Amino acid sequence: MTNQEILNQFGPREAMEYDVVVVGGGPGGLSTAIRLKQLAAEKGQDVSVVVLEKGAEPGAHILSGAVLDPIALNELFPDWKALGAPLNQPVTDEAMMFLSETTGYRTPNFLLPKCSQNHGNYVISLGALTRWLATQAESLGVEIFPGFTAAEILYSEAGAVRGVATGNLGVEKSGEPGENFQIGMELLAKYTIFAEGSRGHLGRQLIAKFKLDDGCDPQSYALGIKELWEIDPARHEPGLVVHTAGWPMNDSTYGGSFLYHMEDNKIALGFITGLNYANPYLSPFEEFQRWKTHPNIRYYLEGEDKGLKPAKRLAYGARAITAGGIMSLPKTVFAGGALVGCDAGFLNVSRIKGSHTAMKSGMLAAEAAYEAVCAGRQHDELSAYPLAFHNSWLYTELNKSRNFKAWFKYGLTVGSLMNGFEQFGLKGNMPWTLHRDKPDHAYLKPAAECTPINYPKPDGKLTFDRLSSVYISNVNHEENQPAHLTLKDDSVPVAINLEKFAGPEQRYCPAGVYEFMKNDDGTDRLQINAANCVHCKTCDIKDPTQNIVWVTPEGGGGPNYAGM
């Protein structure tokens, strides 16, 4: 049954009305809700705010490095230390390294530009911070609905956004309502703020419908893959922040890594691959596994021969990163709502940080929405939000890094030198701006033009396969539901993706969702293991024909990241 047929049979849906609905319970969405309630409390007024979170709980789907710049948190909660915010490990030292296959060169710290400096920042679990923010929001009167997906945008007759509808529950794989079927509900608002994170399902629709990206550079993305390890105290250096570039990537492929020493003998390891790579044989997951074998990295994970406690991998996850910067930032407002955080693309790629920018964008949107609600307005454009952004430290910060990723189209060596000159020598004040002219999926070359990459088999100690990795992401989906990874045309994966590009979806997916299998007659077919999906959105971004569309599964499904 189609959604309209379900509505005809089981509708109408129950509706709840609020002043502001926030879609997404990450740092950006929660900061929006918190700031709205703070402003209302300051004026002795009441503004009703609800946050929808598709994860089983706030923080369940949150994945980041993460090194946090507390600038936005300082503004939101000046007394965050007294309130118990989980920022327990300040950065104590940092290293930027360029790797060859066997050696590494560390840039002297005095040569690091400001965007690469981390003193005053904290190594954190962003999931833990998100859960803390949710607690603060609820204490201020924000309603939070975890396990509810915003599956549909609701429009007024005039075409303005008037809220969202949550997904139906209990729909079987056949598309028919099952015995435990529950129809979704409508959450109506004067303003709806979308904070879904990178490549938001609804944010993508809004950008297309309202042509919010007209005049912008095509958005650029990267895939971040992360593991959490516990290591021997003898190799643990609390607060050390390491970033690397170079091997195992070649000079023409954008990417890099991080190694962050957290508290309690834990380290966060991560690898970032720009999704504008050209070779369809490249596997971001396998590149990450290879990177861990570098002597400078495996040093922290091995040492049994020296009597050290064996390191233990605790968790795994992956997430797309919106990395186009300010030149790809769409218009952030439209009739009835706004985009904040990575749903719009506020990440500062030069700093490898997006949490403080997401929080600040949410706070700015909240201030504009509060002003509008108090003035009796609804369903119009919150024009005060982009104006406040242009007058904020956030705009200044992002503008200084506007060329950062674009320089790497000339290769790692030239890109590093030019970024060093721009960020260190000119303090981000380059007199010209570089532009991109095509989206990430358009960079993929036919397999016939590329060299296959033979990756080593995992050893199960330092390097691992996808399925064992997905297992420790705690991913879970209701099995008997329609696949949330959909194809516009079922013939395209074999006829084009496999034939022309050697089936790149089986390599760019970090969760083993896509497999090409043989039918009994020897023909090929694409098998989609949707239950493995960690909601990273890479397939929605990198599919060369843009035939794969990620839609929301039942609420509460997906990964459940612990300590990440």
RODO-2510 file (C-alpha; in nm, 4 decimals, decimal comma):
residues 564
     n   res          X          Y          Z
     1     m     0,0000     0,0000     0,0000
     2     t     0,1141     0,3541    -0,0658
     3     n     0,1240     0,6040     0,2186
     4     q    -0,1805     0,7782     0,0706
     5     e    -0,3720     0,4510     0,0617
     6     i    -0,2814     0,3907     0,4268
     7     l    -0,4040     0,7400     0,5123
     8     n    -0,7289     0,6812     0,3253
     9     q    -0,7893     0,3620     0,5204
    10     f    -0,6581     0,4493     0,8674
    11     g    -0,6554     0,8300     0,8764
    12     p    -0,6885     1,1012     0,9706
    13     r    -0,3723     1,1173     1,1779
    14     e    -0,3739     1,2635     1,5273
    15     a    -0,2283     1,6139     1,5300
    16     m    -0,0362     1,7963     1,8034
    17     e     0,0417     2,1668     1,7822
    18     y     0,3541     2,3465     1,9028
    19     d     0,5156     2,6811     1,8540
    20     v     0,8341     2,5170     1,7244
    21     v     0,9042     2,1606     1,6114
    22     v     1,2709     2,0586     1,5923
    23     v     1,3575     1,7604     1,3718
    24     g     1,6718     1,5942     1,5050
    25     g     1,8009     1,5566     1,8592
    26     g     2,1717     1,6176     1,7984
    27     p     2,3783     1,9132     1,9248
    28     g     2,2249     2,1536     1,6693
    29     g     1,8641     2,0561     1,7298
    30     l     1,8942     2,0439     2,1088
    31     s     2,0733     2,3799     2,1174
    32     t     1,7837     2,5240     1,9166
    33     a     1,5293     2,3905     2,1636
    34     i     1,7291     2,4938     2,4692
    35     r     1,7835     2,8492     2,3447
    36     l     1,4118     2,8894     2,2711
    37     k     1,3229     2,7871     2,6242
    38     q     1,5959     3,0055     2,7743
    39     l     1,4663     3,3114     2,5917
    40     a     1,1097     3,2380     2,6982
    41     a     1,2170     3,1958     3,0613
    42     e     1,4069     3,5260     3,0531
    43     k     1,0879     3,7050     2,9422
    44     g     0,8516     3,5065     3,1651
    45     q     0,6744     3,3631     2,8617
    46     d     0,5902     3,0153     2,7424
    47     v     0,6996     2,8777     2,4062
    48     s     0,6077     2,5174     2,3344
    49     v     0,8928     2,3171     2,1796
    50     v     0,9221     1,9517     2,0808
    51     v     1,2249     1,7599     1,9499
    52     l     1,1891     1,4491     1,7332
    53     e     1,4807     1,2046     1,7512
    54     k     1,4866     0,8959     1,5268
    55     g     1,7374     0,7138     1,7492
    56     a     1,6257     0,4955     2,0374
    57     e     1,7511     0,7681     2,2724
    58     p     1,9254     1,1032     2,2337
    59     g     2,2848     1,0352     2,1321
    60     a     2,2184     0,6861     1,9922
    61     h     2,3002     0,7928     1,6347
    62     i     2,5584     1,0588     1,7187
    63     l     2,9065     0,9953     1,5831
    64     s     3,2005     1,2314     1,5755
    65     g     3,5720     1,2336     1,6621
    66     a     3,5408     1,4438     1,8691
    67     v     3,7433     1,7436     1,9759
    68     l     3,5030     2,0123     2,0953
    69     d     3,5632     2,3852     2,0851
    70     p     3,3487     2,4992     2,3799
    71     i     3,2787     2,8472     2,2382
    72     a     2,9106     2,7799     2,1645
    73     l     2,8608     2,5788     2,4844
    74     n     3,0065     2,8712     2,6804
    75     e     2,7340     3,0922     2,5331
    76     l     2,4534     2,8412     2,5833
    77     f     2,5503     2,7374     2,9372
    78     p     2,8171     2,9644     3,0890
    79     d     2,8042     2,7402     3,3981
    80     w     2,8371     2,4109     3,2097
    81     k     3,1129     2,2884     3,4388
    82     a     2,8941     2,3277     3,7474
    83     l     2,6076     2,1609     3,5608
    84     g     2,8228     1,8552     3,4966
    85     a     2,8731     1,8685     3,1205
    86     p     3,0895     1,5676     3,0199
    87     l     3,3944     1,7654     2,9074
    88     n     3,6493     1,5860     3,1210
    89     q     3,9634     1,5647     2,9074
    90     p     4,1251     1,8908     2,7926
    91     v     4,3623     1,8757     2,4972
    92     t     4,7182     1,8569     2,6308
    93     d     4,9214     1,8211     2,3102
    94     e     4,8635     1,7962     1,9377
    95     a     5,0449     1,6617     1,6333
    96     m     4,9884     1,7026     1,2610
    97     m     5,1679     1,4239     1,0744
    98     f     5,2282     1,3475     0,7071
    99     l     5,2663     0,9741     0,6506
   100     s     5,4486     0,7641     0,3964
   101     e     5,3964     0,3876     0,4052
   102     t     5,6612     0,3337     0,6737
   103     t     5,7456     0,6721     0,8229
   104     g     5,5803     0,9877     0,9481
   105     y     5,6830     1,3526     0,9583
   106     r     5,5423     1,5726     1,2338
   107     t     5,4868     1,9406     1,1582
   108     p     5,6407     2,1526     1,4358
   109     n     5,3607     2,2914     1,6519
   110     f     5,4802     2,6487     1,6072
   111     l     5,4053     2,6146     1,2343
   112     l     5,0478     2,4994     1,2850
   113     p     4,7912     2,7576     1,1673
   114     k     4,5224     2,8650     1,4105
   115     c     4,2645     2,6362     1,2488
   116     s     4,4833     2,3362     1,3412
   117     q     4,5435     2,4386     1,7014
   118     n     4,3398     2,2754     1,9768
   119     h     4,4553     2,4236     2,3058
   120     g     4,1467     2,5179     2,5058
   121     n     3,9443     2,2393     2,3450
   122     y     3,8289     1,9057     2,4886
   123     v     3,8434     1,5434     2,3719
   124     i     3,4908     1,4174     2,4284
   125     s     3,2253     1,1623     2,3445
   126     l     2,9766     1,3672     2,1431
   127     g     2,7105     1,1086     2,2208
   128     a     2,7613     1,1717     2,5932
   129     l     2,7405     1,5483     2,5411
   130     t     2,4207     1,5017     2,3403
   131     r     2,2613     1,2996     2,6184
   132     w     2,3604     1,5708     2,8652
   133     l     2,2108     1,8410     2,6401
   134     a     1,8882     1,6390     2,6218
   135     t     1,8708     1,6312     2,9997
   136     q     1,9191     2,0086     3,0151
   137     a     1,6522     2,0590     2,7483
   138     e     1,3975     1,8493     2,9341
   139     s     1,4696     2,0365     3,2576
   140     l     1,3748     2,3563     3,0735
   141     g     1,0461     2,2087     2,9540
   142     v     1,1373     2,0812     2,6087
   143     e     0,9443     1,7709     2,5044
   144     i     1,1687     1,5065     2,3443
   145     f     1,0229     1,2146     2,1486
   146     p     1,2987     0,9543     2,0959
   147     g     1,2318     0,6694     1,8573
   148     f     1,0137     0,8849     1,6297
   149     t     1,1157     0,9566     1,2731
   150     a     1,0083     1,2672     1,0876
   151     a     0,9087     1,0877     0,7685
   152     e     0,7093     1,3505     0,5803
   153     i     0,7020     1,7286     0,5478
   154     l     0,3581     1,8868     0,5789
   155     y     0,2780     2,1959     0,3729
   156     s     0,0045     2,4559     0,3917
   157     e    -0,2127     2,5360     0,0914
   158     a     0,0157     2,8333     0,0298
   159     g     0,3196     2,6032     0,0137
   160     a     0,4724     2,6902     0,3506
   161     v     0,6046     2,4218     0,5853
   162     r     0,3550     2,3715     0,8656
   163     g     0,5129     2,0740     1,0396
   164     v     0,6025     1,7077     0,9900
   165     a     0,4405     1,3680     1,0153
   166     t     0,6065     1,0790     1,1930
   167     g     0,6501     0,7447     1,0223
   168     n     0,3934     0,4697     1,0465
   169     l     0,4814     0,1757     1,2715
   170     g     0,4139    -0,1899     1,2032
   171     v     0,4179    -0,1763     0,8238
   172     e     0,5335    -0,5152     0,6942
   173     k     0,7938    -0,5786     0,4271
   174     s     0,5143    -0,6223     0,1749
   175     g     0,4015    -0,2666     0,2397
   176     e     0,0810    -0,3830     0,4083
   177     p    -0,0100    -0,2776     0,7648
   178     g     0,0611    -0,5600     1,0103
   179     e    -0,1303    -0,6611     1,3209
   180     n     0,0681    -0,4113     1,5335
   181     f     0,0210    -0,1248     1,2875
   182     q     0,0087     0,2298     1,4236
   183     i    -0,0440     0,5260     1,1969
   184     g     0,1953     0,8189     1,2353
   185     m     0,0995     1,1494     1,3912
   186     e     0,1235     1,5072     1,2720
   187     l     0,3315     1,7607     1,4622
   188     l     0,2230     2,1074     1,3535
   189     a     0,4205     2,4214     1,4263
   190     k     0,4461     2,7883     1,3543
   191     y     0,8068     2,7121     1,2588
   192     t     0,9856     2,3816     1,1959
   193     i     1,3620     2,3634     1,2391
   194     f     1,5436     2,0818     1,0584
   195     a     1,8565     1,9510     1,2306
   196     e     1,8864     1,6001     1,0880
   197     g     2,2629     1,5987     1,0396
   198     s     2,4547     1,5393     0,7170
   199     r     2,2433     1,4605     0,4076
   200     g     1,9196     1,4913     0,6020
   201     h     1,6345     1,3009     0,4394
   202     l     1,3893     1,5916     0,4710
   203     g     1,6522     1,8626     0,4426
   204     r     1,7450     1,7274     0,1018
   205     q     1,3806     1,7553    -0,0084
   206     l     1,3530     2,1115     0,1204
   207     i     1,6695     2,2220    -0,0589
   208     a     1,5285     2,0858    -0,3846
   209     k     1,1709     2,2167    -0,3404
   210     f     1,2663     2,5715    -0,2431
   211     k     1,5805     2,5784    -0,4634
   212     l     1,7831     2,6762    -0,1598
   213     d     2,1129     2,5870    -0,3286
   214     d     2,0681     2,8118    -0,6317
   215     g     2,3921     3,0021    -0,6858
   216     c     2,5895     2,7775    -0,4459
   217     d     2,8767     2,5435    -0,5202
   218     p     2,7654     2,1772    -0,5261
   219     q     2,7752     2,0339    -0,1767
   220     s     3,0761     1,8169    -0,0914
   221     y     3,0839     1,5283     0,1532
   222     a     3,3243     1,2907     0,3222
   223     l     3,2767     0,9586     0,4994
   224     g     3,4071     0,9365     0,8534
   225     i     3,4672     0,5904     1,0019
   226     k     3,5520     0,5560     1,3692
   227     e     3,6590     0,2922     1,6190
   228     l     3,6861     0,3228     1,9958
   229     w     3,9692     0,1281     2,1622
   230     e     4,0889     0,0659     2,5156
   231     i     4,4693     0,0495     2,5348
   232     d     4,7403    -0,0201     2,7896
   233     p     4,7961     0,2773     3,0248
   234     a     5,1647     0,2745     2,9293
   235     r     5,0719     0,3849     2,5758
   236     h     4,7939     0,6221     2,6770
   237     e     4,8633     0,9964     2,6657
   238     p     4,5494     1,1705     2,7963
   239     g     4,4572     1,4712     2,5845
   240     l     4,6910     1,4003     2,2914
   241     v     4,5296     1,4914     1,9577
   242     v     4,6881     1,3488     1,6409
   243     h     4,5836     1,4157     1,2816
   244     t     4,7479     1,2574     0,9784
   245     a     4,7440     1,3035     0,6016
   246     g     4,9055     1,1057     0,3235
   247     w     4,9370     0,7251     0,3278
   248     p     4,7384     0,5120     0,2609
   249     m     4,5717     0,7684     0,0317
   250     n     4,7464     0,8638    -0,2886
   251     d     4,8271     1,2265    -0,3664
   252     s     4,5101     1,2801    -0,5720
   253     t     4,2584     1,1455    -0,3167
   254     y     4,1332     1,3692    -0,0360
   255     g     4,1410     1,2124     0,3078
   256     g     4,2994     1,2060     0,6499
   257     s     4,2720     1,0583     0,9948
   258     f     4,2505     1,1303     1,3649
   259     l     4,3733     0,9624     1,6807
   260     y     4,2383     1,1178     2,0004
   261     h     4,3400     1,0128     2,3509
   262     m     4,0282     1,0290     2,5673
   263     e     3,9919     0,9609     2,9385
   264     d     4,0050     0,6157     3,1014
   265     n     4,2731     0,4702     2,8702
   266     k     4,0486     0,5019     2,5661
   267     i     4,1452     0,6309     2,2240
   268     a     3,9258     0,7257     1,9297
   269     l     4,0601     0,6255     1,5894
   270     g     3,9047     0,7591     1,2736
   271     f     3,9562     0,7854     0,9008
   272     i     3,7956     1,0410     0,6694
   273     t     3,7629     0,9863     0,2950
   274     g     3,6426     1,2628     0,0656
   275     l     3,3506     1,1276    -0,1362
   276     n     3,4763     1,3020    -0,4487
   277     y     3,7266     1,0190    -0,5038
   278     a     3,7570     0,8887    -0,8607
   279     n     3,8571     0,5203    -0,8409
   280     p     3,5482     0,2956    -0,7994
   281     y     3,7716     0,0217    -0,6554
   282     l     3,8559     0,2373    -0,3514
   283     s     3,7055     0,1236    -0,0215
   284     p     3,7046     0,3820     0,2610
   285     f     3,6590     0,1002     0,5142
   286     e     3,9612    -0,0918     0,3868
   287     e     4,1711     0,2242     0,3712
   288     f     4,0918     0,2801     0,7387
   289     q     4,1968    -0,0753     0,8243
   290     r     4,5227    -0,0322     0,6289
   291     w     4,5953     0,2974     0,8047
   292     k     4,5947     0,1219     1,1433
   293     t     4,8918    -0,0895     1,0294
   294     h     5,1194     0,2147     0,9976
   295     p     5,4001     0,1987     1,2573
   296     n     5,2997     0,5324     1,4121
   297     i     4,9421     0,4102     1,4647
   298     r     4,9865     0,0428     1,5503
   299     y     5,2286     0,1527     1,8249
   300     y     4,9262     0,2428     2,0389
   301     l     4,7378    -0,0790     1,9622
   302     e     5,0097    -0,3427     1,9988
   303     g     5,2766    -0,4245     2,2532
   304     e     5,2062    -0,7725     2,3884
   305     d     5,5676    -0,8607     2,3047
   306     k     5,6712    -0,5890     2,5498
   307     g     5,4439    -0,7164     2,8252
   308     l     5,1656    -0,4655     2,7574
   309     k     4,7970    -0,5381     2,7975
   310     p     4,6380    -0,6248     2,4591
   311     a     4,4345    -0,3362     2,3163
   312     k     4,0611    -0,4010     2,2779
   313     r     3,8282    -0,2608     2,0131
   314     l     3,5096    -0,1467     2,1881
   315     a     3,2897     0,0190     1,9263
   316     y     3,2580     0,1006     1,5571
   317     g     3,0552     0,3481     1,3520
   318     a     3,0401     0,5526     1,0338
   319     r     2,8762     0,8776     0,9270
   320     a     2,8824     1,1106     0,6296
   321     i     3,0217     1,4596     0,6868
   322     t     2,8945     1,7711     0,5077
   323     a     3,2237     1,9319     0,4083
   324     g     3,1556     2,1865     0,1339
   325     g     3,1882     2,4831     0,3664
   326     i     3,0433     2,8267     0,3257
   327     m     3,0598     2,8262    -0,0564
   328     s     2,8200     2,5287    -0,0590
   329     l     2,5983     2,6564     0,2208
   330     p     2,2402     2,6804     0,0888
   331     k     1,9902     2,9445     0,1840
   332     t     1,8962     2,8359     0,5346
   333     v     1,5401     2,9697     0,5578
   334     f     1,2164     2,9110     0,3714
   335     a     0,8481     2,9692     0,4409
   336     g     0,7793     2,8026     0,7729
   337     g     1,1217     2,6866     0,8800
   338     a     1,4986     2,6709     0,8712
   339     l     1,7993     2,4392     0,8350
   340     v     2,0655     2,4224     1,1063
   341     g     2,3865     2,2300     1,1661
   342     c     2,5028     1,9715     0,9148
   343     d     2,1559     1,9577     0,7564
   344     a     2,2678     2,2862     0,5998
   345     g     2,6457     2,2342     0,6058
   346     f     2,7958     2,4511     0,8790
   347     l     3,0944     2,2220     0,9497
   348     n     3,4360     2,3889     0,9439
   349     v     3,6397     2,1366     0,7455
   350     s     3,9705     2,3146     0,8100
   351     r     3,9253     2,2599     1,1841
   352     i     3,7665     1,9142     1,1462
   353     k     3,4912     2,0411     1,3742
   354     g     3,1182     2,0808     1,3334
   355     s     2,9665     2,0469     1,6796
   356     h     3,0261     2,4032     1,7947
   357     t     2,9094     2,5362     1,4573
   358     a     2,5926     2,3238     1,4680
   359     m     2,5173     2,4479     1,8183
   360     k     2,5700     2,8114     1,7244
   361     s     2,3559     2,7852     1,4107
   362     g     2,0773     2,6317     1,6194
   363     m     2,1015     2,9119     1,8737
   364     l     2,0808     3,1759     1,5997
   365     a     1,7790     3,0053     1,4434
   366     a     1,6143     2,9833     1,7864
   367     e     1,6559     3,3557     1,8476
   368     a     1,4933     3,4350     1,5128
   369     a     1,2078     3,1895     1,5744
   370     y     1,1451     3,3215     1,9253
   371     e     1,1225     3,6779     1,7983
   372     a     0,8787     3,5705     1,5264
   373     v     0,6552     3,3665     1,7598
   374     c     0,6379     3,6517     2,0098
   375     a     0,5407     3,8875     1,7277
   376     g     0,2483     3,6602     1,6393
   377     r     0,3997     3,5453     1,3107
   378     q     0,3945     3,1971     1,1626
   379     h     0,4903     3,0086     0,8453
   380     d     0,6952     3,2944     0,6999
   381     e     1,0715     3,3216     0,6443
   382     l     1,2910     3,3703     0,9508
   383     s     1,5048     3,6293     0,7718
   384     a     1,6646     3,7370     1,0994
   385     y     1,8475     3,4022     1,1152
   386     p     2,0741     3,4345     0,8063
   387     l     2,1288     3,8017     0,8921
   388     a     2,2438     3,7082     1,2434
   389     f     2,4686     3,4390     1,0964
   390     h     2,6428     3,6909     0,8691
   391     n     2,7075     3,9127     1,1721
   392     s     2,8387     3,6321     1,3937
   393     w     3,1750     3,4773     1,4755
   394     l     3,0479     3,1666     1,2981
   395     y     3,0428     3,3414     0,9601
   396     t     3,3899     3,4863     1,0197
   397     e     3,5271     3,1433     1,1096
   398     l     3,3739     2,9655     0,8105
   399     n     3,4672     3,2386     0,5649
   400     k     3,8341     3,2070     0,6574
   401     s     3,8293     2,8386     0,5659
   402     r     3,6199     2,8715     0,2474
   403     n     3,9038     2,7508     0,0198
   404     f     4,0340     2,4708     0,2407
   405     k     3,8924     2,1622     0,0712
   406     a     3,8951     2,3178    -0,2759
   407     w     4,2755     2,3451    -0,2694
   408     f     4,3037     1,9659    -0,2566
   409     k     4,1719     1,9304    -0,6110
   410     y     4,5352     2,0047    -0,7013
   411     g     4,6559     1,7103    -0,4895
   412     l     4,7722     1,6569    -0,1317
   413     t     5,1102     1,8272    -0,1737
   414     v     4,9837     2,1433    -0,3437
   415     g     4,6715     2,1526    -0,1273
   416     s     4,8712     2,1275     0,1956
   417     l     5,1177     2,3959     0,0877
   418     m     4,8476     2,6372    -0,0279
   419     n     4,6364     2,5831     0,2833
   420     g     4,9456     2,6382     0,4957
   421     f     5,0122     2,9637     0,3123
   422     e     4,6500     3,0784     0,3327
   423     q     4,5797     2,9773     0,6929
   424     f     4,9223     3,0406     0,8503
   425     g     5,0601     3,3184     0,6318
   426     l     4,7420     3,5080     0,5448
   427     k     4,5348     3,4115     0,8519
   428     g     4,2565     3,2909     0,6234
   429     n     4,2355     3,6189     0,4333
   430     m     4,3014     3,4966     0,0790
   431     p     4,1913     3,7698    -0,1691
   432     w     4,0184     3,5191    -0,3995
   433     t     3,7803     3,2263    -0,3672
   434     l     3,8023     2,8811    -0,5247
   435     h     3,4896     2,7057    -0,6494
   436     r     3,3672     2,3525    -0,7183
   437     d     3,1599     2,2754    -1,0264
   438     k     3,0217     1,9232    -0,9805
   439     p     2,8846     1,6964    -0,7042
   440     d     3,0820     1,4131    -0,5487
   441     h     2,9163     1,1274    -0,7388
   442     a     3,0146     1,2855    -1,0718
   443     y     3,3866     1,2397    -0,9995
   444     l     3,3695     0,8591    -1,0149
   445     k     3,5480     0,7209    -1,3224
   446     p     3,4544     0,4064    -1,5152
   447     a     3,6293     0,0971    -1,3806
   448     a     3,8051     0,0436    -1,7148
   449     e     3,9985     0,3668    -1,6568
   450     c     4,1133     0,2721    -1,3058
   451     t     4,3444     0,0247    -1,1355
   452     p     4,1889    -0,2308    -0,8972
   453     i     4,3076    -0,2094    -0,5363
   454     n     4,3956    -0,5342    -0,3606
   455     y     4,3406    -0,4925     0,0116
   456     p     4,4961    -0,7349     0,2625
   457     k     4,2730    -0,9720     0,4556
   458     p     4,1907    -0,8640     0,8134
   459     d     4,3824    -1,0278     1,0947
   460     g     4,1045    -0,9973     1,3549
   461     k     4,3373    -0,8228     1,6005
   462     l     4,4340    -0,4921     1,4414
   463     t     4,2235    -0,5021     1,1264
   464     f     3,8687    -0,6333     1,0874
   465     d     3,5960    -0,7119     0,8377
   466     r     3,2718    -0,5195     0,7941
   467     l     3,0342    -0,7637     0,9591
   468     s     3,2297    -0,7936     1,2836
   469     s     3,2495    -0,4149     1,2851
   470     v     2,8758    -0,3672     1,2296
   471     y     2,8116    -0,6095     1,5157
   472     i     2,9760    -0,3764     1,7684
   473     s     2,7839    -0,0745     1,6351
   474     n     2,4790    -0,2280     1,8090
   475     v     2,2772    -0,1798     1,4918
   476     n     1,9214    -0,3084     1,5030
   477     h     1,6257    -0,2796     1,2668
   478     e     1,2866    -0,4433     1,2774
   479     e     1,3396    -0,7148     1,0161
   480     n     0,9856    -0,7267     0,8766
   481     q     0,9646    -0,3676     0,7551
   482     p     1,0049    -0,2178     0,4076
   483     a     1,3697    -0,1568     0,3161
   484     h     1,4660     0,2030     0,3850
   485     l     1,7316     0,1873     0,1118
   486     t     1,5280     0,2316    -0,2032
   487     l     1,6035     0,2217    -0,5751
   488     k     1,4433     0,4505    -0,8308
   489     d     1,5113     0,1872    -1,0982
   490     d     1,5856    -0,1755    -1,0061
   491     s     1,7766    -0,2359    -1,3304
   492     v     2,0407     0,0328    -1,2762
   493     p     2,2660    -0,1446    -1,0191
   494     v     2,3533    -0,4272    -1,2586
   495     a     2,3144    -0,2556    -1,5963
   496     i     2,5162     0,0556    -1,5059
   497     n     2,6811     0,0398    -1,1635
   498     l     2,8195    -0,3129    -1,2011
   499     e     2,8803    -0,3017    -1,5736
   500     k     3,0451     0,0401    -1,5915
   501     f     3,1742     0,1078    -1,2384
   502     a     3,2418    -0,2477    -1,1077
   503     g     2,9709    -0,2169    -0,8423
   504     p     3,1136     0,0596    -0,6198
   505     e     2,8306     0,0330    -0,3636
   506     q     2,9794    -0,2927    -0,2335
   507     r     3,2976    -0,0992    -0,1488
   508     y     3,1904     0,2509    -0,0419
   509     c     2,9334     0,1184     0,2070
   510     p     3,1084     0,0710     0,5454
   511     a     2,8447    -0,1716     0,6725
   512     g     2,8199    -0,4477     0,4112
   513     v     2,4705    -0,3440     0,3050
   514     y     2,5223    -0,3958    -0,0696
   515     e     2,6267    -0,7261    -0,2290
   516     f     2,6190    -0,8397    -0,5892
   517     m     2,4994    -1,1992    -0,6055
   518     k     2,4506    -1,4558    -0,8813
   519     n     2,1032    -1,5793    -0,9726
   520     d     2,0465    -1,9464    -1,0594
   521     d     2,0732    -1,8607    -1,4273
   522     g     2,4128    -1,6932    -1,3815
   523     t     2,2863    -1,3361    -1,4072
   524     d     2,3745    -1,0739    -1,1475
   525     r     2,1524    -0,9048    -0,8927
   526     l     2,2041    -0,6521    -0,6149
   527     q     2,1172    -0,7725    -0,2666
   528     i     2,0422    -0,4987    -0,0111
   529     n     2,1032    -0,6022     0,3506
   530     a     1,9146    -0,3068     0,4976
   531     a     1,9347    -0,4458     0,8515
   532     n     2,3113    -0,3744     0,8505
   533     c     2,2678    -0,0025     0,7752
   534     v     2,4335     0,2377     1,0206
   535     h     2,2580     0,5398     0,8633
   536     c     2,5795     0,6937     0,7322
   537     k     2,4079     0,8131     0,4066
   538     t     2,7132     0,7391     0,1891
   539     c     2,5072     0,5460    -0,0662
   540     d     2,2643     0,8356    -0,1025
   541     i     2,5615     1,0618    -0,1798
   542     k     2,8096     0,8529    -0,3804
   543     d     2,5851     0,6350    -0,5987
   544     p     2,7066     0,7328    -0,9479
   545     t     2,3559     0,7391    -1,0992
   546     q     2,1850     0,8826    -0,7885
   547     n     1,9524     0,5841    -0,8059
   548     i     1,9739     0,4982    -0,4340
   549     v     1,7514     0,7040    -0,2050
   550     w     1,7769     0,6697     0,1740
   551     v     1,4411     0,7065     0,3483
   552     t     1,3562     0,6797     0,7151
   553     p     1,3132     0,3321     0,8663
   554     e     1,0964     0,2758     1,1717
   555     g     1,1907     0,4959     1,4632
   556     g     1,4378     0,3541     1,7128
   557     g     1,6189     0,1495     1,4481
   558     g     1,9784     0,1855     1,3392
   559     p     2,2954     0,1950     1,5465
   560     n     2,3122     0,2562     1,9182
   561     y     2,6563     0,4026     1,9776
   562     a     2,7988     0,3621     2,3266
   563     g     3,0855     0,5896     2,4320
   564     m     3,1254     0,7255     2,0806
***
